[in-house]
Amino acid sequence: MNNFLFTQPFFKKNGKAVAIYFLVAIIFWFVFLVIIPQFYMLDLSFRTNVPPLARGGPEDYYTFEHYSHFIFGSKTATDAFNFVDLGVFGRTIFVSMLVTIANLLFCYPIAFYIAKIANPSTARLLIVSLIIPFWINELLRSFALRILFANEGVINNFLTGVGILDQGILFITYDIGLYTGLIYAYILLMMFPLYNAIESLDINQIEAAKDLGSSSFRTHWRIVIPHAKPGIVSGCTMVFMLTVGALATPVVLSSPNTLWFPQLIYQWFNMNDNWSRGSAYSIILLIVSVIFVLTMMRIFKVRIGEIIK
Amino acid sequence: MSADVELSDVSVTFGSFYAAKNVNVKVNGGEFFSFLGPSGCGKTTLLRAISGFQEPSEGKVLIDNKDMSGIGPNKRPTALIFQNLALFPLMSVSENIAFSLEVRGVSKEERKKRADELLELIALEGQGDKKVHQLSGGQKQRVAIARALAVEPKVLLLDEPLSALDLKLRQRMRTELREIQKRVNITFIYITHDQGEALTMSDRIAVMNEGELEQIGKCDEVYNNPLTPFVATFVGENNPLYGKVTGIEGDKAKIETADGQYLATMNESKKLNIGDESIAFVRPESLFIPRDGDNFDNKIDVNIESFEFEGNLKNFYASLKSGAKIKFSVPNAIDTSSITSGSSIVLGFESSKSVILPKASLAID
């Protein structure tokens, strides 16, 4: 058996030690970090919520109750649907979409500037200024924004102090702080795929378009954006997925009356001690997000291979 | 519709470096004009100045006597063919060709009609739906030309577009380019470092060196009567014979070199005086092995060092007494089997086939 394994081309090409190391690393990653946790959650989401001691007992059986709770609410509720949770979910998806679009609109000009206009030293400086704030933890960055946006925060104090406004703006109450925080949180994941995609465009393509009479807008529309499409889709996918699943930023920056869907999941796990329901909600978020992204890819005619490239 | 292009005292500087310096040239409408020079001589800079990608630091670019200062590349009546062609890889061949019409808001049917016409011009009928990467090198070349011609520019600018092709294809494209130019009858301005390309296609050429124009003229004029030692050695091959002027006879000058005296023709605009340091040039094909009855103005004793067979020609490399090297070519049709390495022979050349110029640096230095 051993001999059979070690005569495989993979082992011959890489040598025994390296080949074994590769196999172990890949199997560990795939089995322990991908398959087991996901399947455990999937399994849990279809089980009744019982204390650990009652596991395997008569009260521990398979059920759809957590999924139906998400849609129809608790059995004692009077509403036909679980409007609260569905509302939070819908809002999370919708706002994440807007955050992704805002991120794209914000990053595109910067990425283009760094990739094609700025001279090398300016480009380096800009890239470093983009990266350095992200050496600080996401939670701390959110708190920094909270300090800026608080009702008695830096921005309001400044605006009222110099007399532009009589009263501060309720940035947190109206979730302006949250949206800003979410846009900022994953901006690098939009910036770098975009930058890489635009950077690889031959500058002659842009000049050729211009020479043929194309306006600046049209050159972007017909030449730069189609070329950068894989980068755009890959940036949008990552930003959307991470925004939909964001927890730290909403916890710090959302207004007291609004919830972000992952906050709901967090509550089921940690405050209500209902892991099964938390798992069901997580699975719902995962599946809907994946379907959403695949639909977008279908609409914009991008294949998954292009994104990974 | 073709247009005159005039560069009037054009200089382009990058910091303190002059990429082009006081360039004055007038290209006539409908002419095939080439800028010829080694890489880094500033010819591409001039092309960018004409197309509008580079504003001259000094001087003016005039197209049809209209000053082009401040007019961007998308507003000039010029079209540029890039060295790497810069075809749009995500568009079909037709879309590429009709791109300039698309950005001008021309209707789809009109665009298709025009693209089909141009596909016919470049002999690629019915291939409009192909993707660019499905075409061969020569076909891509022609698509780039068609794309540039779609807006009916008055001037077509070509930046060494043939340099990526192999020899045979390059030779065929030369003829094709020339034919297309005659058919569409617009001004072609061509940039190249390949003197063969420039000579075969152009009506006139301008030879450039280090940002400055060395000579403008018809191809044979530049080849036969170079104005500077740089032109003499950059356009075609030339053997330099260094020496001092010892006598003047009409338009001929006598030059005294370490290996003997030769008579050579002076250029009208480059008169020499007795005692001037100068160089006489004689081309490899103008050096002959005298046969009975031949009487050449000049004779040189040489010692053959080596030879090579080029096909139509046999090239001999020889040294003079002083150690100076000389190259001469003999048509393959002539039997030269008796001449081998080590032979000492006498070569002859006519003074009318040799130019003498004031000493200056050569292209090969």
Interface residues (C-beta under 8 A of the other chain):
Chain A: D202 N204 Q205 E207 A208 A209 K210 D211 L212 G213 S214 S215 R218 R222 I223 P226 H227
Chain B: S51 G52 F53 G72 P73 N74 K75 T78 A79 L80 F82 Q83 N84 A86 L87 F88 L90 F99 S100 E102 V103 R104 R147 A148 A150 V151
